[in-house]
Amino acid sequence: MIRFAITIFLSAVLLFQVQPLVGKYILPWFGGSPSVWTVCMLFFQSLLVVGYAYAHAIARLKPKHQCWIHLCVLTATIFLLPITPAEQYKPVDAENPTWRILLLLLICVGGPYVILSSTAPLLQSWFARRYPSRSPYRLYALSNAGSLLGLFAYPFAVEPVMKIDHQTILWSCVYILFLITCAACAVHLRRVPETSDSGVLRRSSKIDDQADQVVSRGMVALWLMLSACGSVMLLATTNKMCQDVASVPLLWVLPLGIYLLSFIAMFGHKQCYHRNVFGVAMMFVVVVCIALALGSSGIGLLAQVGCLTFILAVTCCVCHGELAQLQPTPKHLTFFYLTISVGGAIGGVLVTIVAPVIFVDYHEFNLGILVCLGLLLLSFRRDRWSVLSAAQRHRAIHRTWMIGAIFGVGVVLLQWTTIEITEIADSKVLEIDRNFYGSLRIVHRSANVPQRERVVMSHGKTIHGVQFRDPGLRQTPTMYYASNSGVGIAIEQHPRRSQPDQSLRIGVIGLGAGTISCYARKADVCRFYEINPLVARMADEHFTFLADAKARGAHVDVLLGDARIVMERQLAAGEPQQFDVLVVDAFSSDAIPLHLLTVQCGELYHRHLAPGGTLAFHVSNHYLDLRPAVRGLATSEEQAIWVQRTEDDPTLAANFECASISEWVLLTSNHRFIGNPVVQQAAQRWPPKIRDLHLTDSFSSLFSLLR
C-alpha cells in the first residue's frame, strides 16, 4: 500500500510543479507574453490525453506485460533528464513562436510528463488488481492532495527561495526518486496472478448489470463540450489576468488552482452541485462581467482579480458539476476520463491556435460564458426533474428561467460590443488585428477643430501612440513622450544635444507608434527593438513618425525580436551600441515584462550605453510601482531621477491622448546632465517609502511591486 501511495503522491506533485517551472524558465525567451503560458497549457493538456491513452491501453494487457513495458518506458525517460531548456531553443526571429514553444516543451519535458500523467489511473488499476478487497479511492484523494500541494507550493515556497536552474535540477532528482518507487510498484505487479483481477471484474460486472448504460454519441459530445468549455474559461481568464498586470507564475497558478479545486469538489462531493443555485450564480457572473467591461480602469488590482476568480470558479463548477452528474458506470469510466481530457485539449486548441486566427480581439472569454450558459440551459432541458421540463407544473419558474437566460445572453453580447460602441462614437476604426502577442487597434479620431484629428494605436485598454493628421502638428511628440516628459528631457537635455556638430545615438525598447523618433535629428541614430511584427507593420502603415525622421536625415531602423535576446547577440558579435540614451518602454497592455527589469538585464543595458549615457524607464502603471525595481538597476556612480508629469502640456491639453500624465525614472552618471537647470526643475523628490529593489532572473516577486 505504502509504495503505491508514495508513487502517486510524488507523481501528482511533480506533474503540477513542472508546469509553472518550465513556463517561467522560457517566459523571458518569448517576450514575457501571457500567450506563452497559454501555449504551455495547451501542451500539458495535450500530453495529458497521451498519458491517459497510454494508461488506458496498457491496463488492458496481462500484468506481466504491463510490468515489462512500463519498466522500459520508465528507463527511457532517464535519458531525457535534466529538464533544463537549452539555450539553442531561444527564438531567432519574431515570427509566431507557438510551434517553437510546443517543440521546445516536447523535447525538454514531453517524456517525463506523459509518464507522470499516466501514473494515477495506471497505479489505481494496479492497486485494484493487487488488493481487490480495498478501495483505490484513497489513492485518488492522495493524488488530489499532491496536485494542490505541487501547484500552490511553487509560487509561495519554491520560486521565492530557489534559483530557476536549481529548480529544474531538484525536479529532475525528485523525478528519479519517483521512477524508483514506480518501478517498485511495477515489479510488485509481477507477483499478481493473471486471474487475480477476477474479483474486481465480477464486482464491476455486477454494478454494470444493475445499472448498465449505453453511451450515445450525443452523450460523448456533451462530455466534450463541457470539458472544452471549462478549459476555455481557464485559459481565457488567465489571459485576462495577465494582460493588464504581468505574466508571472502566481497569476498562472491561481486560475489553475481554481479549475482543479472545482474538479475535485464536483467529482468528490456531487451533492455540492445544485443546478438551480449555480443557475442563479451564472446571472451574477454576467453582471460582474459587464461591470468589469464598463469600469475596469477604475477597479483595483485585487478587486479585478477577485471578480475574474469568481467568474472562473462559477463557470468551472457548472462545467465540472454537470460532468460529474453525467459520470457513467464503472464499465465506461476510463473512456469517460479519456474523453474529458480530450475535451480539455480541444479547449486549449480553441484559445491558443484558433482564436488568434478567427478573432481580432479577445472574444473567447465572453464566448466561454455564453457557451457555459447554453450548456446549463441544455442540462435543464434534458433533465426530467428540472424546472424547464416541468413547465406544466411550474410554468412561473419556467418563464423566470427563460427570461433570465435571455437576459444573460443579451448582457454578455452587450458587454462584447460595449467597447466597440464606446470607441467608435466619434471615431473610425482603421484596423484591428491580433497575433501571438496581443490585439492591436488603429482608430482615427475626429475633433471639432480639424487640426486635432489624430490616429491612435491601442493595445487592450492602453494607448501606445497618437499622431495628429495636421502636417504642422504630426511631428509633435504626444502622450507619455511629450517634450516635458522624462524621455523628452533625457534626449533634448543631453549635453551632446547642445553641440550642433554632434549627433545622438538613441535606443528604444518598444516601438509603439514610433513617437520617440520625433526627437531624432539629422545624423542621429534611432534604433528600435520590437518583438511584435504586427506593431512594426502598423507603425509603418498608419503613422509617419518613422518616415518623417528618416526624411530629416536620421538613421532609423527597427530590429524585430525580444530586445534582451537581440542585445545579447549584438554583444556576442562584438557590437555594443554605445547609446547616448536608451529608453525602456516595453509595454504589453498595462504590464511590463519583468525580465526586462532584472539586475542581469540592467547589466546588459549598461554595456550598450556610451560613457555618460542615460537609461530612461517608462514606469507609468495602474497596478505596479516599478520605481523601486528601476532604482535597483542603478550603479554606484549613477543617480536615479524621478520625473512625474502631473499636468498636461499646455499646448496639447485639450485631450488626454495628446499629452498624458506619465512617470519616468532616469539613471545616469552624467554630471552635466544632472546639473542642468531644466533637469533639476523636472526632477521630483523621492518619497521616503521608495527603496531600491533588486529583481533577478531567478527572484522576481510580483508582491513587492504592488501599489
CORBELTA-V917045 format. One line per field, one symbol per residue. phi: phi as a letter, one per 20 degrees, with the letter a starting at -180 (. if undefined). psi: psi as a letter, one per 30 degrees, with the letter a starting at -180 (. if undefined). Layout:
BEGIN
phi=???
psi=???
END
This chain:
BEGIN
phi=.ffffffffffffffeefffffgffegffcnmfgfffffgfgfffffffffffffffffeefgffggffffffgfffffeefeffeffeffdbdfgegfffffgfffecgfgfffffefgffffffffffcfedeefffffffffffffffefffdcdgfdcffffffffffffffffgffffffffffffeffefefffffffffffffbfbeeeffffffgffffffffffgffffgffffdcaecggeefgffffffffffffeecfffedgfffffffffgffffffffecffdeffffffffffffffffffffffffffegefggdfffffffffffffffffffedfgfeedebeeffffffgfffffffffffeefeffffeffecfffgffffffffffffffffffdgfgfffdgcbcfeacbbbgepddcdcedebfegfefbdcdccmddedrccfffgfdfeefdlfdffeegfffgefefgfffdgeddddddceoelengffgefdgmfdcdddceeffffffffedcdgfffffffoeedbcdepfgfffffffffemcfelffcdddcefcleddgffeceffffffgffeefgmfceddedfafddeeffffgfefffeededdddeecfggfcffbgffbdfbcccddbdfffffefgffffffeffffffcfcdecfecbefgfdff
psi=eeeeeeeeeeeeeeefefefeeeeefeffhggkffeeeeeeeeeeefeeeeeeeeeeffflkeeeeeeeeeeeeeefefgllgkkkffgkkfagljgeeeeeeeeeeegeeeeeeeffeeeeeeeeeeeeifflkgfeeeeeeeeeeeeeeffefffeeffkleeeeeeeeeeeeeeeeeeeeeeeeefffkkfgfgeeeeeeeeeeeeeilkjjleeeeeeeeeeeeeeeeeeeeeeeeefegdkjleefeeeeeeeeeeeeeeeefifffjjeeefeeeeeeeeeeeeeeefgefgkleeeeeeeeeeeeeeeeeeeeeeeefgkalfegeeeeeeefeeeeeeeeeeeeeeefefkfliffeeeeeeeeeeeeeeeeefjfgleefheefheeeeeeeeeeeeeeeeeeeeeefeeeeefgeglkjekklkaefakkkkkjkllekeffklkkkkjbgkkfkkkkfkefffgkkabfglfgleeeeeefgkefffjfgklkjkkkjjebfgeffffkakflkjkkjkfjfeeeeeeeeflgeeeeeeffgljklkjklkeeeeeeeeefghikfhkekjkjhikibgkkjffggleeeeeeeefgklkglkkjkjgkkefkjfeeeeeffklfflkkkjjkjfklkefggfkefejlklkkkkklgjeeeefkeeeeefklkkkffjlkkjklfejikeeffk.
END
